[in-house]
Amino acid sequence: MGSAVQRTGLYALLSRAKGNNEHFVDL
């Protein structure tokens, strides 16, 4: 399943909105 991919996309959007790219890597 592409659950991980979808989660990555959502986290990426949230990170960009917050301006915290480090958080995106801290999955």
C-alpha positions in Angstrom: 0.0 0.0 0.0 1.1 3.6 -0.7 0.3 4.7 2.8 3.8 5.8 3.5 3.9 7.9 0.4 0.6 9.6 1.2 1.7 10.3 4.8 5.0 11.7 3.4 3.0 14.1 1.2 0.8 15.2 4.0 3.7 15.7 6.4 5.6 17.6 3.7 2.7 20.0 3.3 2.3 20.5 7.0 6.0 21.0 7.4 6.1 23.6 4.6 3.1 25.4 6.1 4.9 25.5 9.5 8.3 26.2 7.8 9.9 23.2 9.6 11.6 21.1 7.0 13.4 19.3 9.8 10.2 18.0 11.2 9.4 16.4 7.9 12.6 14.3 8.1 11.7 13.5 11.7 9.0 11.1 10.6 
